[in-house]
Amino acid sequence: MKRRRAHAGLVREALLAQQAKRVQQLILLLIGALATFTLVNVTVVETPVLAPLVAGIGLLSVALWLHQRGRVEASLLMVLWVVTLVATAMIWMRAGIRDLVVLTYPGILVLAALTLNLRALLALGAAMLVSLAALNWGEIAGWYRPDTPELGPWSFINRALVLVLIAVIGRTAARDLQAAVARAEAESNRAKDSAVRLAFLVQHDALTGLPNRLLVQDRFAQAMARSRRDGAPLALIVIDLDDFRRVNDSLGHGVGDAVLQRMAERLRVLASETDTIGRLGADEFVIVSSERADAEALATFAQRVLAGLAEPFDRDGLRIACGSSVGIAQFPHDGDTFETLLNRAEAAMARAKADGRNAFRFADAEVDIDVGEHLRLVSELRSGIERGELELHYQPIVALASGRVAGVEALLRWRHPERGLVPPAAFIPLAERSGLVHPLGAWALNEAAAQLRRWEARGLPPLVVSVNVSPLQLAQGELDVVVERALAAHSVSPRQLLLELTESSLVGDAEPLRNRLARLQAIGVGLSIDDFGTGYSNLGYLQRFDVQSLKIDQRFVRGLADGAQGEAIVRAIVQLAASLGIRSVAEGIETRAEAEHLRALGCDAGQGHWWAAAMPAADFTRWHVEHAPAAEAQPAPN
């Protein structure tokens, strides 16, 4: 019933769409018909009979004026009422209920039924019924006597005009109805196609076309029922791409989407027809396997998946390779529900990653413990942010030529009440995966600005503080708003804040990235590239973005001891920075010899244990008071 109503509604909408086109034609046709009828009968009928025809022509002209003003519905309603009234007047003035003009009533009602609402249709029909009833009763009662006109040539012409007019209007209405029905059917077919597409999207991933978690879970339930009934093997295999984040961050989301699509195609080829392949989200896929009878068969298949996904492919002139890690959980050995098996398989996959990636692991109880530890650490980190367990340690950055303190780098630490001081490598990746990196980063920026104000209150000279920024903060968060809020809250000059970005943060979709960095630089803060030379070092982003500082990774500093080759790398980086007007800063300097060597190569500044390790704010204050004057008085290395 609902479908029929919807179809009828489509037909009506299509008919209404025809009104604007047909109403003007109808008005002109009726004006022509009434004018012809008047001219034919002007010499044979009395003037009162012609009066309704002339009045009808005038009123139809008004309806035409309304149509030209865009009031199509009002114009159509007026046309039907004018024709009804003119026909009624002609019937009363001529042969009454026997008059051929009575035949116009059905034609008017058909046209009204196709174009007007029910209330207007009923009003027209009621007016016609009242008129016919009055004619019939008046003639029976004797107070109305119809006129019986004499037959003549005009009689045939009048009847022909009426029949032609009705035929033309009926034919036009029928053609419009057919066209409307055809359009309605086309709309209905499109609606059905959209419904099918929507149903597909509800159960499938839009990017790869693979079943989503909802459909995978349903297919697994069916496979589990068969396994319980027939004893058929059943396993859940989770595949996670190892290097996808690096590809996505460095080469852009377009390339990242292409990688996901290519991996989905390869999984379709590798899997059997009875397997269900799905995408759980981001770079994680799942296979419901009901053919591989034992661990050996599953291991062989997992090895094929690893080899197949690791094959490089070309995209826009780039050679892209993306390995994977695989976790396998078997029913009922590792669990008897979809969620349990999925958690166990993901835990096994996480162990494969921890063991060096590009590997597969089967689920076991030990992995479950690791996953529980992971989740517990994330929960504790969230609570730690709220309880104020985070702190910043500061490492001085020293100008190599003068020995003066050029700034400090703020390094995030977590002082856990039970675990002690947790290193950043243990909790920053967890923060990025769980979304906690945004509140972490906001806290670090606010605390660094607050500390600058405290140092100035204690009499220290104005310092520049460098704060590390996660690629996720730059890509997803409103970093400029966070920075502005921190600076304003503590009345700190933007020139005292330097944001340290990784190279991978600056490679990808250039226009959005340029806009985000432009908003930051409009505030007045500086930008520094951290660990330069370890990622996608190129002149492209150095030219596109106004970078103030370039930090040489400590592995290159260690490489100075390797001879000419190590020195050549550092010299090239320093000269590149100098040619672009960018300050070079060497990280991880541990000896005086390294400091002197870097100064001789033209490096501007350095940091490392040679001067001081990263320390709490109070310790840095004491260090600066005690050591900075001595360092500044110390002659520069020869």
Secondary structure, DSSP 4 states (H G I P E B T S, - for coil): -HHHHHHHHHHHHHHHHHHHHHHHHHHHHHHHHHHHHHHHHTTTS-HHHHHHHHHHHHHHHHHHHHHHTT-HHHHHHHHHHHHHHHHHHHHHHTTGGG-GGGGHHHHHHHHHHHHS-HHHHHHHHHHHHHHHHHHHHHHHHTS-----PPP-HHHHHHHHHHHHHHHHHHHHHHHHHHHHHHHHHHHHHHHHHHHHHHHHHHHB-TTT--B-HHHHHHHHHHHHHHHHHH---EEEEEEEESSHHHHHHHH-HHHHHHHHHHHHHHHHHHS-TT-EEEEEETTEEEEEE-S--SHHHHHHHHHHHHHHHHS-EEETTEEE---EEEEEEEETTS-SSHHHHHHHHHHHHHHHHHTTSS-EEE--HHHHHHHHHHHHHHHHHHHHHHHT-EEEEEEEEEETTT--EEEEEEEEEEEETTTEEE-HHHHHHHHHHHTTHHHHHHHHHHHHHHHHHHHHHTTPPP--EEEE--HHHHHHS-HHHHHHHHHHHHT--GGGEEEEEEGGGGSS-HHHHHHHHHHHHHHT-EEEEEEETSS---HHHHHHS---EEEEPHHHHHGGGG-HHHHHHHHHHHHHHHHTT-EEEE----SHHHHHHHHHTT--EE-STTT---EEHHHHHHHHHHHHHHHHHSPPP-
